[in-house]
Amino acid sequence: MDLKLNPKIDICRGIVVSVLLVLLLVAFVALPFVAYASVPSDRGYTNIDVNTAYRMIRHKAFSNLVILDVRSEQEYRLGHLYDAIPIPHDELESRINELREHLNHEIIVYCKSGGRSQIACEILVEYGFKKVYNMIGGIDAWIEAGYPIYTTYHYVTVDRLGRRIVLDVKPLLSVLQIGCPSCSQNCNNNEFSINVTSTVLQDSENYTEILFSYEFNGSTFEFTVAKTLLWGYHKQSPFANRTAKFILTEIKSNNVSMQFYTLSYIVQHRKYNLTVLTTLTPSDSQEAYNSSFTTVNYAPAGKSEVVSMEFVEFNTSVTLSQLYKVLSDSSKTMSRFYLREGIKNSDINLIKLAINYHRMKLELSLLYWLTQRQLKEYDKEILDSSATLMDDFWSCLACTAGCYAALGGGCFAVCFFSAGLACWVCSFLLEYPELLLLGCDAFCNSMGWCP
């Protein structure tokens, strides 16, 4: 017997099956997200992975959901989940009343990798909180999964793809290891007090030579610093005053001597101040630079509500002018990023930050043009480069003055003339020692001082 298939019946069956599959999928997606990768603990809270946490945060059913960051204040400032409430785990019990209104709401607790959040969850359960979720892996796992965080600190890598320069931007938290003590603790340490005296040996328009003396650990050290101005630029307008200098510095101490170049660019604008400082160490052949370290600091007129920093690491060689072109492009990239994030989250501070980085980009473009046109003799290849872009970074250094006074101004002397000690002592100057350590380490390595 021949069986004849009815095309209309087959089509109807296909439609029914498709509809059923869609309905099953919708029902599956509509289930409470806590059903995914959630493991109730025997201590009254539930362990969830970052994917589940992300779905819970995004789902409208959890309108009263609370995100609790139990890391330190310094860690929180460097980056956190959007809308997270910061209460360090060791302060949670004393500040538990700040969360009383959320006694029956879902609370997602996270730290760096999961240890402190577990302790915090146990405290919350002990105080009667009913819906506590511990995010396994912490913010490290969250960033690894590619989920967004609120941060104004980034790590930028520069690579060459053919003739193109490619930038890759990541949260600085993804490469930093946090855990340094606070500056307030460090400022109380006077063990490294250094007294520095200076004597001017020569002083002319293009050349200065100064003798420095300082005592450290009962010994007296002397060295001379000679600076030769190789190029200068100055332009004044009704709105801004711009000055650039290219200087050769020679340091001599006993039978040891060293040379390096510095290019400084200072802008005093009605709406902002900007400082660019590049340190260059020459190669033995003088045909290239072995390394460079650049700081770009933008300070808006008035007080900035946020502080930002991008640490830029070059994985390819560039010329001096190309260095500023890349930094200009980096500023442009960050300006677009902060503008997008500011609009998306209705954050006026991030929008202001975007404007600041746009101005930084314009100034670095001008410096690129100046270097390319007027410093051709010194526009050489740099084999190894790194840089920092900072928006109003120095305004956050409220404790620096105290530390600086305790050191008697000697940190800069130590940084320049005491190899192994330089990176270590300088890390005691800032409220964010882990950030300075990153920059100071790059600087000292560029100078060949760190082991």
N, C-alpha and C positions, 0 to 999 in steps of 0.2 A: 504494500500500500504506500503510495506516495503522500508524504505530508507537505502541504503547502503552507508557507509562512505568510501571515497577514501583516503587511508593512504597517498598517495603521495601529494594530495591536502592539507591535514592537515599539513604535514611536511613543505610544501611551505609556507602556511599561518603562521606557527610558525616562520619560518626564516624571513619572511617579517616583522612580528610584532617585533621580536628581533632587527632587523636592525633599524627599526624606533625608537625603544626605545633608542638604542645606539646613533643614530643621535640626538635625542632630548636631551639626556644627555650631549653630546659633545657641542651642541649649548648652553645649559644652563650654562655649566662650562666656555665656551668661552666668555660669556657676561662680560662687564667691571665690575670689582669687586665692584666699588663704588655703584652698584645697590643694594648691600646687606646692610641691616641695616644702611642705610644712610638717614639722616633727614636734609634737607636744613633748615637753620635758617633764620630768617628775618633780619639778620645782615650781610649777604653776604658770610658766610662760611657754611660748611656742617658738621654736627655731625655724627661721625661713631663710631661703637663699635670696640673692639680690634680684633675681628675675621676679620672684614672687613679690618682693618689696616694691619693685618698680610698678608692677601691675596694680598693687594695692594703692599706691600713691596716685596713679593715673585714673583709677576707677571712681566714678562719681558716687558710688554707694557708700564710700568711706569719706563723707564730707567733713567729719569731725576728727579725722585721723591726725595724730601728732607724730612728728619726726623729732627724735631726741638725740642730739650729738653729745656724747659723754667724754670726748677727748679734752685736751687742755685748750686754754684760750688761744695760745699761739697756733696750735694745729687748726683750730676752727677758722682763724683769720686767714690762714693760707688756702683754705678751700673747704666747702661743706655742701651737703645736699641742700637744694633750694628749700626755703621755709623751715629749716631745721632750727630747733631751740637749743642753744648751747648751755649745758650744765655739766661741768666735769664730774666724773663718777665719784671722786672723793669729796665732792661738795653736795652730792645728791640728797643725802639724808637731811642735812641742815637746810636745804632749799626745797624740800619736798612740797611745801605749801604752794609753791609756784605752779605746781601741776595738779592741785586738788580739783579744779574744775573739769579735769580730764579723767576722773576716776573710772568712768564707765566707757571711755572712748578707746579706740585702737591706738596703741603707742608702738611705733617702730623705733627700736633703740640700736644705735650703731657706734662703733669706735673706729680705730685704725684697721684692726684685723680680727676682732671678735672677742678678745679677752676681757677688756674693761666693760664691754656692753653686757656680757654675761653677769658680771657682778652687779651692774646697774639694774638688770632685769630682776634679779633676786631681791634687791632692795625695794623695787616698785611693787612686786608681789607681796612682800612682807607688809607694806603699807596699804594693801587693799586694792591695788589696781587690778582690774579684771581681764583686760585684753592686751597683754604685753607680748611683743614679738621681738626676738633677738635676731638681727640681721647678720647671718654667718659670713665671715670674711671681711666685714666692715667696709670702710670706704675704699680700701685697696681693691677688693673684689668688685665693688661698684664701678670704679674707674676701669678696671680690667675688662668688664663687660661692655664698656663703651657708653655708659649712662652719664648724663650731664651733671656737673657740679657747678656751684657758684664759686668762682675764683678769679682773682685778678693777678695771679702769679702763674707764669707759663714757662715751659722749656721749649725752645725753638732750635731745631737742627737745620743746617744749611747743607744741601748736597748739590752736586752738578749732574745734570742729566743731558748729555750731549753739550750743546751750547747754552742750555737753560739752567738757571739756578732755581732749585726747588726748596720750598720751606715746609717743614712739618712742625705743627704746634701741638703740644701736649700739656696737660696740667703739670705744674712743677711738683705737685704731690706725688706724681707717678714715678719720679726719679729721685726725690729727696727721702732721706731717712730722718724723721723727726724724733726728737727726744732730748734736745739740749736743755739745760737749765735756763731759767729766766734771767734777764739782765739785772733785775733788782737784786738777785742773789750774787751775781758776778761783781757788781759795783762795790760790794762790801769787801772785796778782796784787794788789799793794798800791798800784797806781797811783791807785785811787779812795778812798784813806783820807780820811775826813771826821771832824773833831772838832766835836762839838755841845755847847754850853753852854746852860743854861736858868736863868731867873730868874722866881720867882713874883711876879706883880704884885698879884693879888687871889686870895683863897681863902676861900670861904664854903660853906655846906651845899649850895647849889644853883647856885653860880657860881664858876668859876675862870678866871684869865687868866694866861698864861705867856708870857714873852719868850724866844725862841730865837735863838741866834747860831751860825753855823757858817762855816767857811772852805772854799772850794772853788776850785781853780785860782788861788790867790793873792788871791782876792777874798773879802770878808766880807759875809755876808748876814744880815739880821735880819727876824724876823716875829713877830707875836703870835698866840696861839691862845686864844680865849675859848670856854668850854664852859658851856652853860646846861642844867640838868636840867629837862626838861619833864614827865616821868612816871617813876615808879618802882614796882617791885613786889618784894616779898620774902615768901617762905613757907618755913618750916623744919618738917621732920618728922623722926621718928626715923631715916628712911632717906635723906633727901635735903635739900639746901639749894638753893633756886631763887631767882635774882635776875634782874630785868629792868630795863633803863633805856632811856629815849628821850631823846636829847641833841641839842641844836642846837650845832653847831660853827661859829665864825666865824674866818676866817684873814685877817690883814691884813699886807701887806708894801708899804711905800712907799705908792703910790696905788692899789694893787691889793687887792681884797678878794673873798672868796668865802664861801659858806655851804653846809653840807650837814648832813643829819641822820644819826644812827646809832642803831640799835636793837640792844642787846646782850641776850643771854639766856644765863645761865650756870647750869649744873646740876652740883652736887657730890653724887654718889650713892655709896653704899657699893660699888656694882659698876661704876661708870663716871663719867667726867666728860664733859660736853657743853657746847660753846660755839657760839652762833649770833651772827653779827655781820652786820648789814645796813647798807650805806651808801646813802643816798638823796640825790640832787641835785634840788632843787625847780625847777619851771618859773618863768618870770618872773611869771606870774599868781598863783603860790602855790596854785593850785587843783588841781594835780596834781604828780607827780614826773616829771622827765624820764627818769631812769634809776635803777637800783639794782643793787648787787652784793652777794651774800650768801655767806658761808662758814659751813658747818655742819661742825664737827669733833667726832667721837665718839672718846673714848679709853677703852677698857675697863680695869678694874683689872688690874694685872699687865701682862705683855708680850703683845702680839698677834703671831701668827705670820704674818699677811698684812697688807698695806696696800692700801687701796682708795680710789678716787676716782671720782665721777660729776660731769662738767661739764654743767650744765643750762642750756640756751639757750631763752629764751621767744620764740616767734614771734607772741605775742599780748599785749595789755595785760592787766594784772591789778591788783586793789587790793592794799594791803599785807597785809591778812588773807588774801586769796586766794593771795598768794605763798606763805605758809606752808602753806596747804592743799595746794597743788600739790607743794611740797617734801615734805610728809608722804606724799602719794600716791606720789611718786617713791621715797621710802624704802621704802614698802610693796611697790612693784613690784620693787625690787632685793632686798628680803628674800625674796620668793617665788622670784626667779631664783636667788639663792645657795643657798637651801634645796633647790630642785630639782636644781641642779648638784651640790651636796654629796651628796645621797642617791644620785644616778645614778652618781657617781664614787667613792662611799665616802670622801669627803674631809671629815674632821671640822672642818678649818679653815674651809671654806666654810659648813658648818652653823653654826659659831660666828659667822661673819660675818653670816649670815641673822638670828641672834638680835640682834646689835648693831644692824642696820638696823631691826629691829622696834622696839627701844627708841628709836631715833632717830625713828621714825615717831610713837610715842606722845608724845614731847617736843614735836615740831613741831605735833602736833594741839593740845596744850595752849597753845602759843604762838599758834596760829591763834585759839583761843577767847579768849585774853587780849587779843589785838589787836582782835578784833571787838567785844568787850564793853567794854574799858577805854580803848581808843585811837581812839574813833570820830572825834574831831576830826582825827586824822592818818591815818585809814584811807582814803587817797585812791588814785586810779588811778596806776599806774606804767606809763609808755609803753614803756619798754625795760628788760628785766630779764635777769640771768644769775646763776648760782649754782654753788657746788661743794659736794658732799656728800663728806665724807672720814671714813674709819674709821682712827683711829690714824695719820693721815698724818704728824703732826709727829714721831712716834717714829723715823721713818726719816732724820731730818735730823741725822745724827751730825756732819756736817761744817759744819753751819750756824753752830755756836758759833764756830768758827775764822774763818769768813767774816765773821760779825757783828762779831767782835773786830777783824778787819782793817779793817773799815769804820768802826770806832769808834761803832757804833750809828747811823750816819748813813743807812743805807738807808731807814729809815722817814721820815726828814726829806726825803730825796731823793724818795721815792715821793710824798710829799704836796705837795712844793713845787718840784719841778723837772721840768717837763713831759716833754720828749723823752727825758731821761736816766732817768726813773723806770722805765719798762718794761725798759730795757736793763740797768741796774745790778742790779735785783732778780732778773733771770734768772741772775745769777751766784751766787745764794745757795743753791741747792738741788742735790741730786744729780740731780734730774729737772728740768733747766732748761726743757725743752720744756713741762712741765706748768705751771710757774710762769709762763712766758711767756704761756700761754693765759689763766690767771687774772689775771695782772697787766695784760695787754693789755685784758681786759674791764673791770677796775677803772679803769684809767687812762682808757679810752674813756668809761666811765660818768661820770667826773669831768670829762670834756672836756679832758684834758691831752695826749693823744696826737694827733699830727698825722694 
